[in-house]
Amino acid sequence: MNNITNTRLIKSIISSACASLILAACGGGGGGDTAPDSSLVSASSGAIVSPTSHAGSNETLASEAAPTETDAKEAKAEPGKEEAAPGPFGHNVNDYRMTFSDEFENGFNTSVWNDTTWDKPAPETVNYAVEDGSLKIWPARDPQGNFVARVIDTDGKFYQTYGYYEIEAKLPVGKGTWPAFWLYNHDEPGNFRPEIDIMEAYAGGGPASGWSDENFHPTAYAPTIWTGAPGVLGGTKMVTDLGDLSAGYHKYGLKWEPGKQTYYFDGKEVYSVNLEMPRRMYLMLDLLYGSASGQPDDSTPTGKSNSFDVKYVRVWQFK
């Protein structure tokens, strides 16, 4: 009887220890991490951030809490050390605090983005998707044969005044294509519309225009600033001789300070202007047609393979 009792006791101890190990491995038990604050929201990989602010505030934050490559790196980090959020390319990360990050790893997040502008309904023909770690917007025709313009923006969901704004993107080719990364504001009644165009490109311009090569591949882009008063230009510069901007990804950035705006291409300063624009702005990514790119036609490639392909959108505030 003593041997049987001892055997049962040993089995009981082993079983209890295994159960404790399994529970700990799965995050169970009353002594583990506390649940996340219910006020936090998810947007895209990279950072945990706070929900949309009230309309009167200068900024809101957005990000995504789903497991990502960044999470994996943090898991491999030494105990007690956290991997810092990335800073603007070519700048000191210690000067900035990330306020928005969408790495496009977990689908199109409608809590952060709209797929149309405040004054227009969304086009019925869908010409955008989040796939393979990118937001893709491509030329497409509606049932009537018209090319479909598309705007993706954060109106009503994220705004900020000043800071650093950056995307990494590959541009489409062809007549008429007009990809852009803007900041915009329509808070005031009437037609006062401040606008900061961090990147606009016009592949349809052709080699004589300086915007593209003979195959209508973009080789230049322009930052352009509209102060808000109708038709009042705050500044613009055509940044040329950049090679084929459809062949790979490049970083387009803006450092927006009180009284000054400085624009960057792959971390290198390309344009600066002294100008005061104090109003909050929301983010816009779009594929339009026309302007210096001309009008699209049957030669314009359609479909996902000719996308305005955005790997990430990141925003920081100055510390």
Disulfide bonds with the S-S distance in Angstrom:
none
